[in-house]
Amino acid sequence: MRRPLQLSIVSCVAFALTGCGSSGGPALEPHSSNSHAQGTALFKMSIPLSAQSVTYTVNGGTPVEQDLTPSSPGCGVTSQQITCTTSVTAPIGTDAFTVVTYDKTGGTGSVLSQASVQGTIVADEANVIPVVLNGVVASAVVQIAQPNPPAGTPLQTNVTLAVKDADGNTIVGEGSYIDATGTAVTFTLQDGDTTGATSIEDETIQGPGDSVSLAYTGMSLTSASITAVVQTGKVAASAVTGAVFAPAPTVTHEYPIGASASQPIGIMQDPYSGDIDFAESNASAIGIEEDGEINAISTISAGSGVHDFAVVRTGSGSATLWYSETAVGKVGSFTSSTDAALPTANGAPIGLTQGPDGNVWVCETAASKLARIVPNDGGTAQATSTEFALTAGSQPQEIVSGPNGTLWITEPGTNKIGVFSTTSDTLAAEYAIPTAASNPQGITTGADGALWFTESAGDKIGRITSAGTITEYTLPTANAAPFDIVSAPDGNLWFTEQNADQIGRITTAGVITEFPVPSASAAPTGITVDSEANVWFTEETANKIGELAY
């Protein structure tokens, strides 16, 4: 919204500039005046709350200074300004006036606002000259009326600038923004979103009250940076702060599972069908969510305790889901009718992943071992596997591929993160977690190249670099019991909070946001992100599958 620089009208605002003395900007040339006959000019104006003095320059002459406070005669305080009626002697006729406000007495300190006006002075009359002061800009902050609307719901919201002067007063009123030299300051708002989910119309802001419209289509969007760029005038770029438009993820669906008390745990998107598959540990079945319907697509051997998933890709380009059967010590796949029995009976396999060597690696929690299974070209499990002993009592839980041919493992039994080399088939390193008895569970690779893990008993999210440096981030909710964690395409990481019935999101900078699950006592456990960036999770106690859209 564009507006001309105001030179005469009704009110004033405060803004930022550092300057001393009585310079108030260029004075307007008078039309005519009688330099000998004098009259009185009455100025009605609004000045910044922190202003302590004002100078008046008449026809380019010597400035006249007045100290002003809210208690000065003719002054009073409004919500954001001081409104004053002041007077100064001026020649009869048409005169040019320059008015400047300062934040110190005696016409010194930082210039907060100024204006140049013309007025006609008539003898023996109250010559009222309205003055609209233009605020001198020191800083600006983008403000979005609705920065966190529900994800998926289209809307339009106003975007404004909170522009401030050198004393931090918000510049309000009907004036325009200017810089220290009196040059008009205009801002252009820019939308950093490149997906088409948001757009900005009428981008220019020139004075208080100006706003632009931000349109949100409801498309999937994590966040969009809205920035303000100075187009005219001189304001330091570092003094202008943008804002973030981030639709709030919401749990859009909860799908009840047909089998009662099925205890859903692991969850992952099928790479072939695109459906969401989940492990029903108590029901010894694998369920599927397809277009809002829940079905059992595969029944595993009774009492198998199917637990977790991994996507396995072969040299031929095919891909299938593998799953662990904790109760019977086996690993199976969707493309094999025969499950692979692990050498150690009752090893309790839980987490599994495809390693950097192309093989399937499985955590045998009860045995404190890793098992390696070599898939054939069809991706099916083989009848034999090789085991590698880890530290006694480490109880490896979850596993993920890392850099340089390594596997990274959570070890709740010893409260460490283990690193296994697939090149030498040895345990290369173990790193102690700073929080004692933290009970590490899920682990994943972040967009920053670090490994991120949950500390279920520590109520923290941990980050470990390839060099073993660990940083911990405490959750806002106490006793939340974070469990599984997954990396999303936008670079954020999502995790479940079993005790708090919440889904958490953490940025790679460590900023945590939590979102409630509608069902009480849901115990969200496993979590995954689909190809459309929707977050899916299992509700182990509520016996449901949840979907969170953003």
C-alpha positions as CSV (number, residue, x, y, z in Angstrom):
1,M,0.0,0.0,0.0
2,R,1.7,3.2,-1.1
3,R,1.2,6.6,0.4
4,P,2.7,10.1,-0.2
5,L,5.1,11.4,2.4
6,Q,2.8,13.4,4.8
7,L,3.7,17.0,5.2
8,S,0.5,18.3,6.9
9,I,-2.4,16.6,8.5
10,V,-3.2,15.1,11.9
11,S,-0.9,13.1,14.1
12,C,2.6,12.0,14.9
13,V,4.7,9.0,15.6
14,A,8.0,8.0,17.1
15,F,10.9,6.5,15.3
16,A,14.6,5.8,15.3
17,L,17.5,8.0,14.5
18,T,20.5,9.2,16.4
19,G,21.2,12.9,16.0
20,C,21.9,15.9,18.1
21,G,21.3,19.6,17.9
22,S,18.4,21.4,16.3
23,S,18.5,20.2,12.7
24,G,15.0,19.2,11.7
25,G,15.2,18.6,8.0
26,P,14.6,20.9,5.1
27,A,12.3,23.8,5.7
28,L,9.6,24.7,3.2
29,E,9.8,28.1,1.5
30,P,7.1,30.5,2.7
31,H,4.7,32.0,0.1
32,S,4.7,35.3,1.7
33,S,5.0,36.9,5.2
34,N,5.3,40.2,6.9
35,S,8.6,39.8,8.7
36,H,7.7,42.6,11.2
37,A,4.1,41.8,12.2
38,Q,3.9,38.7,14.5
39,G,1.2,36.2,15.3
40,T,0.9,33.0,17.1
41,A,1.0,29.5,15.5
42,L,-0.7,26.7,17.5
43,F,0.6,23.2,16.7
44,K,-1.6,20.2,17.4
45,M,0.5,17.1,17.2
46,S,1.3,13.7,18.6
47,I,4.8,13.0,19.7
48,P,6.6,9.8,20.8
49,L,6.3,8.7,24.5
50,S,10.0,9.2,25.1
51,A,10.2,12.6,23.6
52,Q,11.5,15.3,25.9
53,S,11.8,18.3,23.7
54,V,10.8,19.7,20.3
55,T,12.3,22.4,18.1
56,Y,10.4,24.7,15.7
57,T,12.2,26.3,12.8
58,V,10.3,29.2,11.1
59,N,11.1,30.1,7.6
60,G,14.6,28.6,7.9
61,G,15.5,30.7,10.9
62,T,17.0,29.8,14.2
63,P,15.3,26.8,15.9
64,V,13.1,27.5,18.9
65,E,13.3,24.8,21.5
66,Q,10.6,23.7,24.0
67,D,11.0,20.9,26.6
68,L,7.8,18.8,26.8
69,T,6.6,16.1,29.1
70,P,3.2,14.4,29.5
71,S,2.5,16.9,32.3
72,S,3.4,20.0,30.3
73,P,0.6,22.5,29.7
74,G,-1.5,21.4,26.7
75,C,-0.1,17.8,26.8
76,G,-1.7,14.5,27.6
77,V,-0.9,10.8,27.2
78,T,-2.8,8.6,24.8
79,S,-2.2,4.8,24.5
80,Q,1.0,5.1,22.5
81,Q,1.8,8.8,22.2
82,I,1.8,12.2,23.9
83,T,-0.7,14.6,22.4
84,C,0.3,18.3,22.7
85,T,-0.9,21.7,21.7
86,T,2.0,24.1,21.7
87,S,2.6,27.6,20.3
88,V,5.4,29.6,18.7
89,T,5.6,33.2,17.4
90,A,5.7,33.5,13.6
91,P,5.4,36.3,11.1
92,I,2.0,37.3,9.7
93,G,1.4,35.6,6.4
94,T,2.3,32.2,4.9
95,D,5.1,30.6,6.8
96,A,7.2,27.5,6.5
97,F,7.7,25.4,9.7
98,T,9.9,22.5,10.5
99,V,9.1,20.5,13.7
100,V,11.6,18.0,15.1
101,T,11.2,15.9,18.3
102,Y,14.2,14.6,20.4
103,D,14.5,12.2,23.3
104,K,16.5,14.6,25.5
105,T,15.8,18.1,26.7
106,G,17.2,21.1,25.0
107,G,16.7,19.8,21.5
108,T,19.4,17.2,21.9
109,G,19.7,13.4,21.7
110,S,18.2,11.1,19.1
111,V,15.8,12.6,16.6
112,L,12.5,10.6,16.9
113,S,10.2,12.3,14.4
114,Q,10.0,15.3,12.2
115,A,7.8,17.1,9.7
116,S,7.7,20.3,7.5
117,V,4.5,22.2,7.0
118,Q,3.1,25.5,5.8
119,G,0.6,27.6,7.6
120,T,-1.0,31.0,7.3
121,I,-0.7,33.2,10.3
122,V,-3.4,35.9,10.9
123,A,-3.0,38.6,13.5
124,D,-5.0,38.3,16.7
125,E,-6.3,34.8,15.8
126,A,-5.6,31.3,17.1
127,N,-3.8,30.0,14.0
128,V,-4.1,26.2,14.4
129,I,-1.6,24.3,12.3
130,P,-2.1,20.5,12.3
131,V,1.2,18.6,12.1
132,V,1.6,15.0,11.2
133,L,5.1,13.9,12.3
134,N,6.9,11.3,10.3
135,G,8.7,8.7,12.5
136,V,12.5,8.3,12.0
137,V,13.1,4.5,11.5
138,A,15.7,2.7,13.6
139,S,14.4,-0.9,13.4
140,A,11.5,-3.0,12.0
141,V,10.0,-6.4,12.8
142,V,7.7,-8.3,10.5
143,Q,4.5,-9.4,12.3
144,I,2.0,-12.0,11.0
145,A,-1.5,-11.8,12.4
146,Q,-1.9,-15.6,12.2
147,P,1.5,-17.1,12.1
148,N,0.5,-20.7,13.1
149,P,-2.9,-21.6,11.6
150,P,-4.0,-25.2,11.4
151,A,-2.2,-27.0,8.7
152,G,-4.3,-27.8,5.6
153,T,-6.8,-25.0,6.2
154,P,-6.6,-22.2,3.5
155,L,-6.7,-18.7,4.9
156,Q,-5.6,-15.1,4.3
157,T,-3.9,-13.2,7.1
158,N,-2.5,-9.7,7.4
159,V,1.2,-9.0,7.6
160,T,2.4,-5.7,9.1
161,L,5.7,-4.1,10.3
162,A,6.3,-3.0,13.9
163,V,8.6,-0.1,13.0
164,K,10.4,1.6,15.9
165,D,12.4,4.7,16.6
166,A,15.8,5.0,18.3
167,D,14.1,4.7,21.7
168,G,12.1,1.6,20.8
169,N,8.8,3.4,20.5
170,T,6.5,1.9,17.9
171,I,5.8,4.4,15.2
172,V,2.1,4.9,15.0
173,G,-0.3,7.5,13.6
174,E,-0.9,8.9,10.1
175,G,2.6,9.9,9.2
176,S,5.1,8.1,7.0
177,Y,8.4,6.5,7.7
178,I,11.6,8.5,7.1
179,D,15.3,8.0,7.7
180,A,17.7,10.4,9.5
181,T,18.0,12.6,6.4
182,G,14.2,13.0,6.1
183,T,14.1,10.6,3.1
184,A,11.0,8.4,2.9
185,V,11.6,4.9,4.0
186,T,9.6,2.1,2.2
187,F,9.7,-1.6,2.8
188,T,8.9,-4.5,0.5
189,L,7.8,-7.8,2.0
190,Q,9.1,-10.9,0.4
191,D,7.9,-14.5,0.8
192,G,10.6,-17.2,1.0
193,D,8.2,-20.1,0.2
194,T,8.9,-21.7,-3.2
195,T,6.3,-24.4,-3.1
196,G,3.3,-22.2,-4.0
197,A,1.6,-22.8,-0.6
198,T,1.8,-19.1,0.2
199,S,1.9,-15.8,-1.7
200,I,1.9,-12.1,-0.8
201,E,-0.1,-9.4,-2.5
202,D,0.6,-5.6,-2.5
203,E,4.0,-6.0,-0.9
204,T,4.9,-2.3,-0.1
205,I,4.7,-0.8,3.4
206,Q,5.4,2.9,3.7
207,G,3.8,4.0,7.0
208,P,1.9,2.9,10.1
209,G,-1.4,1.1,9.3
210,D,-0.1,-0.3,6.0
211,S,-0.4,-4.0,5.7
212,V,-0.2,-6.7,3.1
213,S,-2.1,-9.9,2.6
214,L,-0.6,-13.3,3.0
215,A,-2.5,-16.1,1.3
216,Y,-2.1,-19.8,2.4
217,T,-3.6,-22.4,0.1
218,G,-3.6,-25.2,2.7
219,M,-0.9,-27.1,0.8
220,S,1.7,-29.1,2.7
221,L,4.2,-26.5,4.2
222,T,6.6,-26.7,7.1
223,S,7.4,-23.0,7.2
224,A,7.8,-19.9,5.1
225,S,10.2,-17.0,5.9
226,I,8.6,-13.6,5.5
227,T,11.2,-10.8,5.2
228,A,11.2,-7.1,4.8
229,V,13.6,-5.4,2.5
230,V,14.3,-1.6,2.6
231,Q,13.6,-0.2,-0.9
232,T,14.1,3.5,-0.2
233,G,15.8,5.4,2.6
234,K,18.7,4.2,4.7
235,V,18.0,1.6,7.4
236,A,20.6,-1.0,8.3
237,A,19.6,-4.5,7.0
238,S,20.6,-5.9,10.4
239,A,17.9,-3.8,12.0
240,V,15.1,-5.4,10.1
241,T,13.8,-8.7,11.4
242,G,11.6,-11.2,9.5
243,A,9.0,-13.6,10.7
244,V,8.1,-17.2,10.1
245,F,4.7,-18.5,8.8
246,A,4.4,-22.1,10.1
247,P,1.1,-23.9,9.9
248,A,0.6,-25.9,13.0
249,P,0.6,-29.7,12.4
250,T,-2.6,-31.3,13.6
251,V,-3.5,-34.9,14.1
252,T,-6.0,-35.1,11.3
253,H,-7.0,-38.8,11.6
254,E,-6.9,-41.6,14.1
255,Y,-7.8,-45.0,12.6
256,P,-8.9,-47.8,15.0
257,I,-7.5,-51.2,14.4
258,G,-10.0,-54.0,14.0
259,A,-8.2,-56.6,16.2
260,S,-8.6,-55.6,19.8
261,A,-5.4,-55.0,21.9
262,S,-3.2,-55.7,18.9
263,Q,-0.4,-53.5,20.3
264,P,0.8,-51.7,17.2
265,I,4.5,-50.7,17.5
266,G,6.6,-50.3,14.3
267,I,5.3,-48.4,11.3
268,M,6.7,-47.6,7.8
269,Q,5.5,-46.8,4.3
270,D,5.6,-49.7,1.9
271,P,8.1,-48.7,-0.9
272,Y,6.1,-50.6,-3.5
273,S,2.5,-49.8,-2.8
274,G,2.9,-46.5,-0.9
275,D,0.5,-47.8,1.8
276,I,1.3,-47.4,5.5
277,D,2.2,-50.7,7.1
278,F,2.4,-51.3,10.8
279,A,3.3,-54.2,13.1
280,E,0.7,-55.6,15.5
281,S,2.8,-57.2,18.1
282,N,0.1,-58.9,20.1
283,A,-1.9,-59.9,17.1
284,S,1.1,-61.3,15.3
285,A,0.0,-59.5,12.2
286,I,1.0,-56.7,9.8
287,G,-1.7,-54.1,9.2
288,I,-2.1,-51.7,6.4
289,E,-3.7,-48.2,6.1
290,E,-5.0,-47.7,2.6
291,D,-7.2,-44.7,1.8
292,G,-8.4,-44.4,5.4
293,E,-9.2,-48.1,5.8
294,I,-7.3,-50.5,8.2
295,N,-6.8,-54.1,7.1
296,A,-4.6,-57.0,8.1
297,I,-2.6,-57.9,5.0
298,S,-0.4,-60.6,6.6
299,T,-0.7,-62.9,9.6
300,I,2.6,-64.0,11.0
301,S,3.1,-67.1,13.0
302,A,1.1,-67.0,16.2
303,G,3.0,-65.5,19.1
304,S,5.8,-64.2,16.8
305,G,5.6,-60.7,18.3
306,V,6.3,-58.8,15.0
307,H,7.9,-55.5,16.1
308,D,9.8,-53.3,13.7
309,F,10.4,-52.7,9.9
310,A,13.2,-51.8,7.5
311,V,13.1,-51.0,3.8
312,V,15.5,-53.3,1.9
313,R,16.6,-52.5,-1.6
314,T,18.5,-54.9,-3.9
315,G,20.9,-54.5,-6.8
316,S,18.1,-55.2,-9.2
317,G,16.3,-52.1,-8.0
318,S,13.5,-53.9,-6.2
319,A,12.5,-52.9,-2.6
320,T,10.5,-54.6,0.1
321,L,9.8,-54.4,3.8
322,W,11.6,-56.6,6.3
323,Y,10.3,-57.1,9.8
324,S,11.6,-58.5,13.1
325,E,9.8,-61.2,15.1
326,T,10.9,-60.5,18.6
327,A,9.2,-63.4,20.4
328,V,10.5,-66.2,18.2
329,G,13.9,-64.9,17.2
330,K,13.3,-64.5,13.5
331,V,13.4,-62.0,10.7
332,G,10.9,-62.0,7.7
333,S,10.1,-60.1,4.5
334,F,7.1,-59.5,2.4
335,T,8.7,-61.3,-0.6
336,S,9.6,-64.5,1.3
337,S,7.4,-67.3,2.6
338,T,10.2,-68.5,4.8
339,D,11.4,-66.5,7.8
340,A,15.1,-66.5,8.7
341,A,15.8,-67.9,12.1
342,L,18.7,-66.3,13.9
343,P,21.4,-68.5,15.4
344,T,20.8,-67.5,19.0
345,A,17.6,-68.8,20.4
346,N,15.6,-66.1,22.3
347,G,17.8,-63.4,21.0
348,A,14.8,-61.0,20.8
349,P,15.5,-59.2,17.6
350,I,14.0,-55.7,17.6
351,G,15.6,-52.9,15.4
352,L,16.8,-53.7,11.9
353,T,18.1,-51.7,9.0
354,Q,19.8,-52.1,5.6
355,G,23.5,-51.4,6.2
356,P,25.9,-49.5,3.9
357,D,27.1,-52.9,2.7
358,G,23.6,-53.8,1.4
359,N,23.0,-56.4,4.0
360,V,20.3,-56.5,6.6
361,W,21.5,-55.9,10.2
362,V,19.4,-56.8,13.2
363,C,19.7,-55.9,16.9
364,E,19.4,-59.0,19.1
365,T,18.4,-57.2,22.3
366,A,18.4,-60.1,24.8
367,A,21.6,-61.5,23.4
368,S,23.5,-58.2,23.1
369,K,24.5,-59.2,19.5
370,L,24.1,-57.9,15.9
371,A,23.0,-60.3,13.2
372,R,23.8,-59.9,9.6
373,I,21.6,-61.4,6.9
374,V,22.5,-61.4,3.2
375,P,19.4,-60.9,1.1
376,N,19.2,-62.5,-2.3
377,D,18.5,-60.5,-5.4
378,G,14.8,-60.8,-4.8
379,G,15.2,-59.2,-1.4
380,T,14.1,-62.3,0.5
381,A,15.6,-63.6,3.8
382,Q,18.1,-66.3,3.7
383,A,18.1,-69.3,6.1
384,T,21.4,-68.4,7.7
385,S,22.9,-65.4,9.2
386,T,26.1,-64.3,11.0
387,E,26.2,-62.9,14.5
388,F,28.6,-60.4,16.1
389,A,28.9,-60.0,19.9
390,L,28.5,-56.5,21.3
391,T,29.4,-55.3,24.8
392,A,27.8,-57.7,27.3
393,G,24.6,-56.3,28.7
394,S,24.4,-53.5,26.2
395,Q,20.9,-54.7,25.0
396,P,21.0,-53.1,21.5
397,Q,17.6,-51.6,20.7
398,E,17.6,-49.7,17.4
399,I,20.0,-49.3,14.5
400,V,20.7,-47.0,11.6
401,S,23.3,-46.7,8.8
402,G,25.8,-44.0,9.4
403,P,28.8,-42.5,7.5
404,N,31.9,-44.4,6.4
405,G,30.4,-47.8,6.4
406,T,29.2,-47.7,10.0
407,L,26.1,-48.7,11.9
408,W,24.9,-46.7,14.9
409,I,23.2,-48.4,17.7
410,T,21.3,-47.4,20.8
411,E,22.4,-49.4,23.8
412,P,20.1,-48.9,26.8
413,G,21.8,-51.6,28.9
414,T,25.0,-49.6,29.1
415,N,23.6,-46.1,28.4
416,K,25.8,-45.7,25.3
417,I,25.6,-45.2,21.5
418,G,27.6,-47.9,19.8
419,V,29.3,-47.7,16.4
420,F,29.8,-50.9,14.4
421,S,32.1,-51.1,11.3
422,T,30.7,-53.2,8.5
423,T,34.1,-53.0,6.9
424,S,36.0,-54.8,9.7
425,D,32.9,-56.4,11.4
426,T,33.9,-55.0,14.7
427,L,32.5,-52.7,17.4
428,A,34.5,-49.6,16.5
429,A,33.4,-47.3,19.3
430,E,30.9,-46.7,22.1
431,Y,30.0,-43.2,23.4
432,A,28.6,-42.7,26.9
433,I,25.4,-40.6,27.0
434,P,25.9,-37.6,29.5
435,T,22.6,-38.2,31.2
436,A,22.8,-41.3,33.5
437,A,20.3,-44.1,32.9
438,S,18.8,-42.2,30.0
439,N,17.4,-45.4,28.3
440,P,18.2,-44.6,24.6
441,Q,15.7,-46.0,22.2
442,G,15.1,-44.8,18.6
443,I,17.9,-43.4,16.4
444,T,18.0,-41.9,12.9
445,T,20.2,-39.8,10.7
446,G,19.5,-36.1,10.5
447,A,19.8,-33.7,7.6
448,D,22.8,-32.2,9.3
449,G,24.7,-35.5,9.0
450,A,24.6,-36.1,12.7
451,L,22.8,-39.0,14.4
452,W,19.7,-38.2,16.5
453,F,18.3,-40.4,19.2
454,T,15.7,-40.5,22.0
455,E,16.4,-40.8,25.7
456,S,13.2,-42.3,27.0
457,A,14.1,-42.1,30.7
458,G,16.1,-38.9,30.3
459,D,13.2,-37.0,28.6
460,K,15.7,-35.7,26.1
461,I,16.6,-35.8,22.4
462,G,20.3,-36.5,21.8
463,R,22.5,-35.5,18.9
464,I,25.8,-37.2,18.3
465,T,28.3,-36.3,15.6
466,S,30.5,-38.8,13.7
467,A,33.3,-37.8,16.0
468,G,31.2,-38.8,19.1
469,T,30.3,-35.4,20.4
470,I,26.9,-35.6,22.1
471,T,24.5,-32.7,22.6
472,E,21.2,-33.2,24.6
473,Y,18.0,-31.2,24.3
474,T,15.5,-31.4,27.2
475,L,11.8,-31.8,26.3
476,P,9.3,-29.1,27.4
477,T,7.1,-31.8,28.9
478,A,8.4,-33.7,31.9
479,N,8.2,-37.5,32.0
480,A,7.3,-37.5,28.3
481,A,9.2,-40.7,27.5
482,P,10.3,-40.0,23.9
483,F,10.6,-43.3,22.1
484,D,10.9,-43.5,18.3
485,I,12.4,-40.8,16.0
486,V,12.5,-40.2,12.3
487,S,14.0,-37.6,9.9
488,A,11.6,-35.7,7.6
489,P,12.4,-34.4,4.1
490,D,12.2,-30.8,5.3
491,G,15.2,-31.4,7.6
492,N,13.1,-31.6,10.9
493,L,13.0,-34.7,13.0
494,W,9.8,-36.1,14.5
495,F,9.5,-38.3,17.6
496,T,6.8,-40.0,19.8
497,E,6.3,-39.2,23.5
498,Q,4.7,-42.3,25.0
499,N,3.8,-41.0,28.4
500,A,2.8,-37.5,27.3
501,D,0.5,-38.6,24.4
502,Q,2.3,-36.2,22.2
503,I,4.2,-36.0,18.9
504,G,7.3,-33.9,19.1
505,R,9.3,-32.1,16.4
506,I,12.8,-30.9,16.8
507,T,14.8,-28.8,14.3
508,T,18.5,-29.4,13.7
509,A,19.0,-26.2,15.7
510,G,17.4,-27.9,18.7
511,V,14.0,-26.1,18.8
512,I,11.3,-28.4,20.1
513,T,7.6,-28.2,19.4
514,E,5.0,-30.7,20.8
515,F,1.6,-31.6,19.4
516,P,-1.1,-33.5,21.3
517,V,-2.6,-36.8,20.3
518,P,-6.4,-36.7,20.6
519,S,-6.9,-40.0,22.3
520,A,-6.0,-40.2,26.0
521,S,-3.5,-42.9,27.1
522,A,-2.6,-43.5,23.5
523,A,1.1,-44.3,24.1
524,P,2.3,-43.2,20.7
525,T,5.3,-45.5,19.9
526,G,6.5,-46.0,16.3
527,I,6.7,-43.1,13.9
528,T,7.4,-42.6,10.1
529,V,7.1,-39.9,7.5
530,D,5.5,-40.7,4.1
531,S,6.4,-39.5,0.6
532,E,4.0,-36.6,1.0
533,A,5.6,-35.4,4.3
534,N,2.7,-36.6,6.4
535,V,3.7,-38.0,9.8
536,W,2.2,-41.4,10.8
537,F,2.5,-43.1,14.2
538,T,1.2,-46.0,16.2
539,E,-0.8,-45.7,19.3
540,E,0.2,-48.8,21.2
541,T,-2.3,-48.5,24.1
542,A,-5.2,-46.9,22.2
543,N,-4.9,-49.5,19.4
544,K,-5.0,-46.9,16.7
545,I,-2.9,-45.5,13.8
546,G,-2.6,-41.7,13.8
547,E,-1.8,-39.3,11.0
548,L,-0.4,-35.8,11.5
549,A,-0.5,-33.4,8.5
550,Y,1.5,-30.3,8.0
